[in-house]
Amino acid sequence: MTQPNELVSIIISFYNKIDLLKYILAALDRQTYTNFEVVIADDGSKPEVVDEINRLKDTFSFPIHHVWHEDKGWQKNIILNKAIVKSQAEYLIFIDGDCIPHRLFVQEHLEQRAANRVISGRRVMLTENISKSLSIMRIQNGYLEKSVILPLLIETLFCAKPTAFENAIRIRSSFIRQLFVKEKTRGFWGCNFSLWRADILAVNGFDERFVYPGTGEDADLEDRLKRIGVMPVSKKHLVTVYHVFHVPFDTKYEPNIRLRAENNRNNVTFTPYGIVKSC
């Protein structure tokens, strides 16, 4: 059970998209569970963006820590490891900088957690039209929870947009979930997962040799956690985030694929290329 004064760390992977970060912070500012800190894992944003983050930090009721390193290409895993070290809580929630959390997001991650488990949430894929309609005020007024379903349904049915619409249907009742939701041990995405700090430290965090996006960087972490008995459990229709539209990028990078295969072949658990460097 969640203790009333228990601190939680929310780690946000981020790069330059300050408008989206403002949306995320606005959504976090209306969470039902409020005892959390935010750690922005910044993979080398521009100086003007860093300045804007510094101005934002004192305008919210929760503490915000900004962890930054120089832009040397895609180094998300490196900055995430630095953010883990910076974080203060025993329970960590990870989201991406283009994913806006539901109002119950933090509360539900904590309600669903268990020993030897990674809580794996899902995302609703907002269309380009819906994404363009967002504003801080709309998020503050609960647009995503209250009003986005109908336009999402229309674009899904009549415009054939890929929205993962079913993830917008939320089921909190434990009785109904037992009847209709089959909770699976399945992979997690870096945009929405949580776990105990001790568990991610047990595998030494993210493998920093993954330097391309989209393939392997979070899957490798999942592989290594499974090998120590920490299993991801999908919590579909709970712990929801809303993914803001952007043009898809290539996710089939051969170096990442080969590296993940090598780690699996060698049954790696504690990577020597993680938080603690031993190579």
Phi, psi and omega in degrees: 000147177287130176277147187303326184251020184284124179281141176237143177254127176252117182256121183249117174284135193211147173202100168072337187277076187294326179298319178291323177298321178297322176297315181297314181295323176297321178291322178292331181290350179243021179292148178286329173259126194245353183269078180217160171244156176246132174242115179272114180267095191262113185274045171096039180296162182294156181304321180293329176289318177301318178299319180293321177298317179298326176288326182287330192304328184264009183257004181240160184282345181253152179290140178236125177247137182246115179250121188228148166221167183297144179288110176233038185092188185287109180226046183302317183296324180294313183289330175295319177298319177296323179292323176300315179299321181289329185295154186251342191270164176272348177234133188239136175241131182247132172223161177267161184284007174239021183235122184261124185280145171297158183299331180264010189305305183293314180304315183289323175302318182288321179296329186267349186292158179202167177296143177057037180225144164254126177274121184251108176273176178236171184234148171264128183269101178291141178284171179299318180297314181293319180299319180293338182276353184288152172207163178300318181297318179297320178294316179299328181273003175083024182304316185294324179281325190261325196234354186279342187297315182296307177298328177294318179296317181299314181290330178291314186280320190257341181245001178055042178275138176283107186239353189049048187305326184299336180288345176282346178276115188253135181232107181262336182296124180296326179294312181293324178297321178297327182281320194240343184250118177267106182279122188252151167276104185215170186297155176248159177252145181298344182282350186192086174206162179214156179194169177289141177305317182300327182288317180288330175290331180295336177252007176070032174071208182278146175282116187281000176280348175282109186237024174227147185277154163094333183227117167099330189293322175267330178296324177295318176300316178301315180304313184289324176296319179300322183291342174257010174090014176260108191255137176282136178237124181285129176247064180299143181072015171221180177035060190271140166235156180248114185275120180285138185298138165210161179296128181300147176245163180297133180240007183253074181263115185303320179302321177294318181297317180293321181294318178297317179298321178296315178298321179291320180298325181267005179053044181291134171246296180271101182290134176282000182247034184247222183297312176265120184269125177234015179233000000 
